[in-house]
Amino acid sequence: MNTSLANRLTPYMFLAPAAAILLVALLYPLGYVFYAGFLNWNPSQRIGQAEFVGLRNYINLFHDESFRESFFVTLRFSAIVVSLEMFIGVGLAFLLDRNIRGMSALRTLFILPMMISPIVVGLMWRYMYHPTVGFFNRTLKSLGFEPMPWLLDGDWAFASVIIADVWQWVPFIFILSLAALQTLPQSVMEAARIDGANGWQSILYIKLPLMMPVLVITFLLRLIDSFKVLEVILVLTNGGPGLSTEVMALRIMRTATEFRELGVAAAMSNILLMMLLLLTVAMFLYNKATEMRAMRLKNIAAEEA
Amino acid sequence: MKHFRTLVCSTGMALAASAAVAGNPYEPYAGTTLVINFPTTPHYNAVMKILPEFTKETGIMVEVDQLQYLKMRERQTLELTKDVGDYDLIGYVVFSKADYVYADQLENLAKYFMNPKLADPKYDADDLIDGYVANIGIAGGEKGYLPGKTGSLFGLPFGSETSILGYRKDIFEKHGLKVPTTYDELLELACKIPQLEPGMGGLSSRAASGHHASHAFLLHLAPLGGRIFDDDWNPIMNNEAGVAAATALKKIVDCGPEGAQTFGFAEAGAAFLQGKTAMFLDSTQFAGQVNDPAKSAVVGKVGWAMHPAGVRQASQTGGFGIGIPANAQHKEAAFLLMQWLTSKKADKLIALEGGNPSRFSTHEDPDVNAKFSHMKLFGEALRHADPDWRPIIPVWGKINADLGTALSKVLTEDLDIQEALDGVAERTRATMEDAGYYIWQ
């Protein structure tokens, strides 16, 4: 073997162990789930005994009203919670990005909800939403208002799980945006101030655009997470009333455990995975495009100068 | 999720050795350790207390893996597919019968009952509760999941529960009300009580979307003359009886305590225990709690009656059975334990510890009745336990969930009852078609 070939192969040889681990740890389970999506597989069978049914699971899912409903519930849920959380989280970060005494303690307090286990969050909110002894209805009654059907009515239940999720995950956005805010170059702020930008202008035209890369990643992380939300809803409503809060993750779980259709559950997770992949790719493409545009503008500016 | 392992082990070995006289059927198995999997229900918690007695008598040691019942089912599904299993005896929930027997994962018990060295001639199988032997034990007869000329035994009922009506004696006396024996009386009372006692609901029922709503519907379906399928597997839950059952459920929930639309079994029970409803109609499993001052605000105020009759007297069959996994390592010793646990002697011991007896004679037993005065009535109720209360077929889980979701929409979104049940029937037909039930038609 000549030296140049050996030299060229060296990096690949060093990469090989990592690649092998990746292959086993990542691709094997993915391949397994992908394959399982084509099977009529009951948990009492081994995967080898399951019948191969081709695309039947996917076709059935397409015609399955309940699945379609949970698909749209998930879309609606994610769209609403992520927008609300981004808005409130970033807003809070702007409000708390200043040097007041005791601010660090306050910041720690703000991120507490995120640290609580989702099951406990679910239970806590479930008791607060309780129709008679819950905190909300008791407060409403003592103030002379009518109690609300928090978890008893489809639309209210949907709103209730959104409130609980927003409560838990705003801190995540808050903490990341705050970190981004605090690393912004002071020189730019100063320049803006000297140019006479007021508070709103410096937020809109300076801070937000500079924070954008972090915000995009934060948004993406939250979006992916919100598509897979399970525990809080499981405890709060278990998908009810009707199917009003049955998100896809819950539907997948019920399909695997209650209906004992592992193949169909795998097919559902594959659809969820595809959806997330598409979203992620779209996000990155958009990000790339804006970066390119910024680069172009910079180049033009440089040329003009 | 509770998951704890308990080692029930005592001075068994030594005692067994001393008892090793001629004619001790347990002798060959003394020193064996059985690993068994039980759910954490009040009945099985009572069983845990008497297991040391078995070890003392036989020298066979028992290690118990006790799990919450849904968790238990998941664990068993994995365990039973292994070549060599870890469990020698399992407690299984009634709807698992369809899956386990179909997948050939439970031992047929005939060969054990035929073996003179294992089968106790004084076992008296006739005394076991009929509806439950049919429901949990036997498979392969009528409709595949019921007894019949082609059926055989795969398990024994252990922890038999049925539906029963609990009522507040004080409230009924105060207003001179008669305990309902028919559905008409029950439904009338359910809505009359909130008028007589403002702030109190009529009857506590489960209603939460999914399994709970479906269960509550089934409670009314059988007595009102309905079924899920006819004899040719055509879905008939949307016929007149089905609509009547759903209407009854809606009426009960509407006249129930506040928030009843999302009650599960636990919440429905809690509402009754906290004195928020005057009646409770569900499993006998609940009865142990009403006189426990730590859990109940209605100690001493609760009376029990049979599940009211509609066109027939038909109460719930649910609960658990015990069976030997096909991949068990100590099958014969497991059979001995199974036989011992369901024997007259152990059944009484379990009943005295607060479990649900599996035999008619235990329900009649004076000692048991002296401690739990409701036992005789429960025994009577069990005679009307309907083995065909729900179809025990592998696709039931899916149909059950769909039915429960549709009913939840009826209860919370005012979906039309006939329309909701027609939808369920249509989707059920498609599920059954897929599963091959119409291939012979």
Interface residues (C-beta under 8 A of the other chain):
Chain A: N42 P43 S44 Q45 R46 N60 E65 S66 H130 P131 T132 L151 L152 D153 G154 T237 N238 G239 G240 P241 G242 L243 R254 T257 E258 F259 R260 E261
Chain B: L70 E74 T77 L78 L80 T81 D99 Y100 Y102 A103 Q105 A208 S209 G210 H211 P257 E258 G259 Q261 T262 K276 P394 V395 G397 K398 N400 A401 D402 T405 A406 S408 K409 L411 T412 E413 L415 R427 D434
